[in-house]
Amino acid sequence: MLTFIGLAIIVIIVALLLTEKVSPVIAMVIVPLIGVLVAGFDLGQVKDFYTDGTRSVIQIVIMFIFAILFFGIMSDVGLFRPLINGLVKLTRGNIIAVSVGTVLVSVVAQLDGAGATTFLLVVPALLPLYKKLHMNPYMLFLLLAASAGVVNMLPWGGPTGRVATVLEMDVNELYQPLFSVQVIALTYIVALAVFLGLREKRRITKEFGTLPDVGELIAPAQMTDEETRLAKPKLFWVNVVIFILAMAVLFSGKLPPGYVFMIATSVVLLINYRNPKEQLERINAHAGGAIMMASIILAAGTFLGILKGTGMLDAIANDLVKILPNAMLPYLHIIIGMLGVPLELVLSTDAYYFGLFPVVEQITSQAGVAPTSAGYAMLIGSIVGTFVTPLSPALWMGLGLANLSMGKHIRYSFMWIWGLSVAILASAIVIGVIPLA
């Protein structure tokens, strides 16, 4: 019963997000509430689920609010304009070069293993370039999601650490065979970037009659009166130092991310806009996006709190493996791996690795499959889909920075990501990382 209700909640929410029939907040608040009441839980228990769920995301909410304010104000003062102009000159308006560059920038940004900081670094830097070239911003998110997902196989990435924890083995030892898989995967993603770049060139030419003029692109864009009023060219290098210091403290882990952006936002406001009226004006200018993202993440927290607290996620993970014929059991890890990306839509990361994986590993071990093989199959099969699911807070933040839709992102990226995942899994089998016998 819990499995059925849990799946119904998830399927309805994903359907509502994809079709955009209601806002994400309404979908993630009302649907789980109806589900938990139908399942027979009382209001006292619902209160506990809500409390646990919102408590688990409150630090993320704080980070999102002040990160959006910080990057918005940094954009106002003109920090990113020289970077965008430099990228345009470097690529000379070449759509394919921008597509491949997106992959390379995303790989570097994800090396710290933190998805949130990857979106914070890549989206504000590349989105204006995509807009200037008339490129589809959802292609940026597809390439960013795929690249960051593959890099997340690193030993300090969350999924690899979770698999190592379940298998009770050294994470670096577990990772060693995955390096070759990462190289192959990134080769596939670069090839996809070239293909999508070619397709995007044809679309832009068809839609606008011609590609953007390189000469016009390289020439600095004329600033509007409002942009000129807000820009602080004399403080450019001061703002660069503030930005670098904020990122350095963020990566160091010395302070919570939310507090880092809280401090950085206060400092950048104080230095660039001395008048309290101007400071409040800048906060109000970006508050809409910040509040929207905060409300979505809090709603997602209550959604996950209900799924976890009621035991629905555990029930789904356990029941999924009971519907397959016995003949398939020696290949269960590969089957689940092939379904890894769709499962990202219905299972949280912890439910997938700490709920479903131990069950799969136990069943396949009895059929003679090495525990590491089961771990590799499930890890490789799902990790590319890390950022194509509404259960990813980092993805919500990235889409919020770009003012884009989760449903449209899933529609645009899902099949490409799933295809990449299956291709990478097949390659891992071919090179022997996941033996078939």
Disulfide bonds with the S-S distance in Angstrom:
none
